[in-house]
């Protein structure tokens, strides 16, 4: 399975014989530099380029081309080589584009000798740069890995080589860049002119093998989160992840969906004007869903690029400071002070450049969010959205449901809706105990429990509002009655399937009925007799809200809950536990359920993670505006539709 890398992400390599395949859409120069154990390139002799295309273990192309294949044999590298850096540059003096920002984003793939793709990286975010370090292969504890870098240089190859050859004479970097330019000029003079395109034809028709730009990977799916708070994948089904299929589960069409609406033309030099629903999909809902998760991916990528650039600048500063201190003659006096000051200035300049790019991307995301948020349907919208004022019970189940918002520390004002696909693939754990975040630490434990129950009611109301009448039912277990006040909106509106189960008898009754339902549906589906179910079996999706777990639950009840958590989602029975994992003495009892369910918190907490670069995403629970009647109004609509459906 191919891994689509983002800037800063690394991946272990399965073998030592590799090919690096580069697609750029326009002719570019490709090269490679070997690095030693300190991360630097000792000299020009360690660089493979069109003038010197072969080094031990590395061979690059002599020509400028839109597509390159670099051969790498890591086992044949010199013993002192610990790193292979892949370089791309625009050829000087050829009349082509002078910056990568004017080209399609280059795509770099690491493949096995048989062509099987191991990892791919689309080098995005380039603008005025004319040279770039695309990726690097590096040895760590005897094993080789690949890392996506994407570090660009507006000063071209001279600036890139000056960085790689840090500590050496700057004139040497310029001479090496000139040597590459001379080799490119010689190769261009020897090359054959491209075929002429017939009148009315295209370059693609004239060259059947012409490069077609590779699409970016699909946006992430939000149906996997860190159930145990340990950084399990939030975004993709697995960390190696290939493209995710975002077609609606109910659609079985082979034709592609219609194109998204065209965005208004932006003035030259200005960013594109965002448009709500500017993504592929069969319906506006599907396009908005894909657009939201495209925004999630964009934020993840730009934050990863910024962190990678800062880390790169920090490593470079430390390397330059070490080099300055390594010379005893430079430790004292003005020469050493000047070297240290220059290293710090270059560090600040790199960080400023990275922050400028980050701010540019965040501004675009803010503009897109301002357009997208008001256009979201009720299932995707915030509770304070005006769309709820015109809410009507839907005729079809939506693709997904909003369970809160996500943001990163670099940009707390950019909030991405957290959408999970419907039907739910696993239940929900709402943490009513201690939350490690700053807000959780400052919140009284009793208030956390109250907020947890309020969140459970809000999530249940949103699920009820998302399903057509009669296709979703909610049950409540409240053994000691401690959640009576919180559950009052559900009880008063009449949306519950039955009164809340209280005491041992109530708990046993609710769990027994739902367990029997799961057993019957499983037997019917496995036997191919789904139409032979007893008439009293409710085939609607079911949600069971459990308060104060595990207090008041005997061994049989705990076993039934674990059974519902494991087997229920496949037949439409879902759990929502309001529980404290740190309850004294219950650790072994709670852990299996903790790992099986999606953990949400009633206050802000950074317990969710993505698999690309390991971002710790801060989860913001949904907030119903203080004093707003929206919850009661929505539940009244649901109850009315339920009564009409039961007639």
BELTASUL-V777822 format. One line per field, one symbol per residue. phi: phi as a letter, one per 20 degrees, with the letter a starting at -180 (. if undefined). psi: psi as a letter, one per 40 degrees, with the letter a starting at -180 (. if undefined). A space follows every 50 residues. Layout:
BEGIN
phi=???
psi=???
END
This chain:
BEGIN
phi=.fdeedgnfcbfefbdeccddcccncfcecbbcecefenddfagfedebg ecfccgnbbdeedebfcccdeccffefggfedbcdedcbeffmdnegebf fedfgfdccdcfgenffebcbeeenecefdbbefbbdcdclndecdcfdm eecfemffffffffegndfffffffffffffffffffffefeffffegfn ebffffcgeffdfeffffffdddbcffdmdnfgdeegbffjdgeedffge ecdefffffffffgfeggneffffcfnebfqecfgfffgffffffgffff ffffffffffffffffffffffffefegfefcnfffffffffffffffff ffffffffffffffffffffefgfeffgfdeffefffffdfcgfecfffb cedqccbdffbfeeddgeddfdfgebfcddfedfdffffffeefffffff fffffffffffffffeefgndbccdcdcgdmfdgffeggffffneffbgg fcmgffffffffffffffgfffffffemcfedfgfeefeffccdeddmfe fndefffffffffffedfgfcndcdcedbdfeggndgffegffgfedeec decgaddecdefcmgeeeedffdeggmfeffffffffffffffffff
psi=hhhhiiheiihiheiehiihhhhedihihiaihiiaeeeihdideehhid dgehihehhiieihidhihhhhgddeiideheihhhiiihhifeeaieid eeiihihhhhiideehhdiihhgieiceieiihdiihihhfeiiihhhcf hihdeaddddddddfheihddddddddddddddddddddeihiiiihihe aiddddgdeihhhhiiiiiiiffhigdefefihdcididdhaihheihde hgidiiiiiiihiihiiheiiihihhegiiididddddddddeddddddd ddddddddddddddddddddddddedhddediaddddddddddddddddd dddddddddddddddddddddddeeiiddeiidehedddfhihidihidi iheaiiiidegeehhhhhhiiiiheiahhhheahheiddddehidddddd ddddddddddddddddiiheehihihhgdeeeedddedddddefeidiih hiidddddddddddddddddddddddeffdeeiidehheiiihhhhifhe hehiddddddddddddedddffhiihhhihdehheedddddddddeihhi ieihifeiiiedefhhhhhhihhhhhehedddddddddddddddde.
END
